[in-house]
Amino acid sequence: MGRYKFRLPDIGEGVAEAEIVEWHVKPGDEIAEDDPLCDVMTDKATVDMTTPVGGRIIAINGEVGEMKAVGSVLVEMEVEGAGNADNDAPAETASQPSDGASDRKDSDGQNSGGQDGDHVPQAGDPAPEPSPKAPADTPRPNPAPAPAPTPAPRAKVTPAPTSSSGKPYFALAAPATRRRAAKLGLDLAKVPGTGRNGRVTPDDIEAYLGSGGDSRYTVRDAVEEKKIIGLRRKIADRMAEAKRNIPHITYVEEFDLTELEKLRAAMNEDRAEGQPKLTILPFFVRALVRVLPDFPQVNAHFDDANGMLQQFGAVHVGIATATPNGLMVPVVRNAETLTVWESADEIARLSTAARDGTAGREELSGSTITITSLGPLGGITTTPIINRPEVAIIGPNKLVDRPVVEGSFMSVRKIMNVSCGFDHRIIDGYEAALFVQKMKRLLEHPALIFMD
């Protein structure tokens, strides 16, 4: 038997380290080739680490939430053959016996089972010639098998699975099974697994629920401690950083979108085959690109460390998107060049990519201003947090029917409260109000959006 060390491989894209977000094995587990070992996260991509060899887990190096450098040992295993534990030294040195004291087990000449100075047989030494003076039952060392070629660690990029337990070790389950358990609010550690090595299968979840094991009517007084790791930790750090460094001013205004809703309904009714269904957001994007040339300080990044404001001609609009793994902000690039239909198509494409985990790094960075909307879930108002280093964020809220007095008459209008956040170090209250009022005028009279 030999020892095999699985190291964090070079994942590419200049990544020097990764965060352990979930372990799939523990010491003592028997695993087969291609079984999952752990998941690690780099930026916003989660990578599934699978073993290139089968064997028994001896040790795991690192806890959930710990950062590991490329090349560091993640898992040690006992495997058939020689393994790769000796590969830390040059191959030619490891395969030849050295001179002097290194031929003996201990530096003082002591070795187990022989006289002082006796030669200890090494792997690959020829068997000794029989000695007539040696007892007949004297054991002879067997030549060690030739070291097998060491397979390279393999990494496979997969969408980040949702963990439902904060324990150091997790039940073995496929990503789809974990997502099913997370959707049900079910702790996989409580579900008996019938798959290989105790892996939990979808049938195990159904059997567990059917047996009443997940009773909704018992007292639940347990306190669960869950370590914040991966994307959730990155979100937490960025939100805290933004609130700590940016003095926010929030300006809320009512927008009467009755006419815009009529236009949107008519455009959707007449849309061509293959065109996406229009929502409110593409119109907000179009209004933004019409107003921003008059307010260059709003379409900007503020480098507070160097006291430098970068004002952009191009408008790259971040669309805050809720995903199964947390908040992501895919970016509609060069929105000033897009029609309403093209904006709608790009928003739909990017949002889908963010939710299913296929959005690339270039699609999740580089925004110059952000729109965040909860859609039908939106409340009366929100106080959105600016996406640092940007200096403004636009927050449409829920569209509702509301009675409005017009002269001596009362009518029902479609009203939306729009919450806009600004960095008060760069944008004064008057400028913020003027910016929002110009957006309001365009959206309340939507024909103006399409005028040159």
Sequence and secondary structure as in RCSB ss.txt:
>XXXX:A:sequence
MGRYKFRLPDIGEGVAEAEIVEWHVKPGDEIAEDDPLCDVMTDKATVDMTTPVGGRIIAINGEVGEMKAVGSVLV
EMEVEGAGNADNDAPAETASQPSDGASDRKDSDGQNSGGQDGDHVPQAGDPAPEPSPKAPADTPRPNPAPAPAPT
PAPRAKVTPAPTSSSGKPYFALAAPATRRRAAKLGLDLAKVPGTGRNGRVTPDDIEAYLGSGGDSRYTVRDAVEE
KKIIGLRRKIADRMAEAKRNIPHITYVEEFDLTELEKLRAAMNEDRAEGQPKLTILPFFVRALVRVLPDFPQVNA
HFDDANGMLQQFGAVHVGIATATPNGLMVPVVRNAETLTVWESADEIARLSTAARDGTAGREELSGSTITITSLG
PLGGITTTPIINRPEVAIIGPNKLVDRPVVEGSFMSVRKIMNVSCGFDHRIIDGYEAALFVQKMKRLLEHPALIF
MD
>XXXX:A:secstr
 EEEEEE    STT  EEEEEEE   TT EE TT EEEEEEETTEEEEEE SS EEEEEE   TT EEETT EEE
EEEESS BSGGGGS HHHHTS  SGGGGSSSTTS  TTS TT     TT       TTS TT             
   EEEE         SSS   B HHHHHHHHHHT  GGGS   SGGG B HHHHHHHHHTTTT SSS       
    HHHHHHHHHHHHHHHH  EEEEEEEEE HHHHHHHHHHHHT  TT     SHHHHHHHHHHHGGG TTTSE
EEETTTTEEEE SS  EEE EEETTEEE  EETTGGG  HHHHHHHHHHHHHHHHHT   GGGGS  SEEE   G
GG  S       TTBSEEEEEEEEEEEEEEETTEEEEEEEEEEEEEEETTTS HHHHHHHHHHHHHHHHSGGGGG
  
